[in-house]
Amino acid sequence: MLKKDQHIQGINIPGGGRSLIHQYADDTSITVRNLASVKRVIELLGIYGSASGAKINLEKSEILCVGAVDMSECDIPLTVSKGMIKVLGVNVGEDENEARDVTWTGVLNKVKQNLNLWKMRKLRLRGKVIVVNCLMMSRVNHVLSTLDLPLWVVKDLNGAVKFFLWDGKPAKIAHKALTNGDEDGGLKLIDVEVKKRALRVKTIKKYLFGKEEYCWMVFFEDYLDRAEVLNQPIFQNPKILHNNRILVSRDFEKAGMKQVKHLMLEGGSVFKAEQVIIRDVRRVNRDVREAVIVGMYRRVRESIGTGWMTLLLGQGGMGEENRMFELGVERGGKRVKFEDVSTKSVYMDLMGGGMKKPASEGVGKVF
């Protein structure tokens, strides 16, 4: 109903698609361009509710405005969020780092509350490890697969786990040793950092081999294409030509401008001003004339303009034909397709590289 309505303007996304409605269980998120679309969405949801009996609770519904939006013109009783809004337990907002930190702070507080409740039960070490692996990771997994994992979160999580396992006393077994399997003197305590890497591999696997199309895949595709372009070398690169000739400039290279991203502002969508380029080049060579710097910079920009489109369209870049490769891993002497590898097995592989032997190993020997 919402997608077919011509009066509702969704958000255009890379690849020519449109973001409008996203649902999971009883949670619904809607992205539109203006207040008129918001009012139309509420109107249609009201019609749907009258027919089905399933109505939305406007008092619990929130709206996050991006850009200059005058909410005084909106007569819908929605709670206006400032800066960020929570979607499926993860905060999304204008300041990415702030939203991430607020999300992780909430997760950490809940983990500590759970561990404090279980601390009152006199569990043995193995029982405590089971509590950590089941209850703590159930709180962490979703956020871990969605957001970055800052170092301060790792330290805080590991500190809370250590305090819980050893009742606030010095650890008798190294944390890294506890993450080993039984056969290696550990108790299979989940390593959060390794778990993060395993979940990242899972995301790559879903992107490469997933049969369903998700909105995030479009953005991921766009990011990979842009990353390929931004990391392209500017000079002596046959993909970036000016009048069918490669570009060469020792002055630009000495100034650190070797890749496309070095000429762009943060985010890679706008070229730096000519005065900024002149200043950077003259820091390493004061004798070079301004006209020479500007001339080279303009030739570079013209060349990147055509080269950029060539790469994004897949000619010499990450076209569909270049993605048809086969990945695999070794399992028991046999090669297994990457798409058939489970996240758990990836985690175990990653753990094998950072395993720490218990300090007691080798102390007592049988002769």
GIDA-V638879 format. One record per backbone hydrogen bond with DSSP energy under -1.0 kcal/mol. CO is the residue of the C=O (numbers start at 0). NH is the residue of the N-H. If there is no record, write none. Layout:
BEGIN
CO/NH  CO/NH
END
This chain:
BEGIN
8/32  10/18  12/15  16/12  18/10  19/30  21/28  23/26  26/23  28/21  33/37  34/38  35/39  36/40  37/41  38/42  39/43  40/44  41/45  42/46  43/47  44/48  45/49  46/50  47/51  48/52  56/59  60/78  62/80  66/68  69/72  70/73  75/77  78/62  82/93  84/91  86/89  89/86  91/84  94/98  95/99  96/100  97/101  98/102  99/103  100/104  101/105  102/106  103/107  104/108  105/109  106/110  107/111  108/112  109/113  110/114  111/115  112/116  113/117  114/118  117/120  120/122  123/127  124/128  125/129  126/130  127/131  128/132  129/133  130/134  131/136  135/139  136/140  139/143  140/144  142/146  149/153  150/154  151/155  152/156  153/157  154/158  155/159  156/160  157/161  158/162  159/163  160/164  161/165  162/167  165/168  173/177  176/179  177/186  177/188  179/187  180/183  180/185  181/184  190/194  191/195  192/196  193/197  194/198  195/199  196/200  197/201  198/202  199/203  200/204  201/205  202/206  203/207  204/208  205/209  214/218  215/219  216/220  217/221  218/222  219/223  220/224  221/225  222/226  223/227  224/228  225/229  226/230  228/231  229/260  231/259  236/239  244/241  246/235  248/252  249/253  250/254  251/256  252/255  255/257  257/233  258/261  259/262  260/263  262/271  264/267  269/264  272/276  273/277  274/278  275/279  276/280  277/281  280/283  280/284  288/292  289/293  290/294  291/295  292/296  293/297  294/298  295/299  296/300  297/301  298/302  299/303  300/304  301/305  302/306  303/307  304/308  305/309  306/310  307/311  308/312  309/314  310/313  313/315  316/318  319/322  322/324  326/337  328/335  330/333  333/330  335/328  336/339  337/340  341/345  342/346  343/347  344/348  345/349  346/350  347/351  357/360  359/362
END
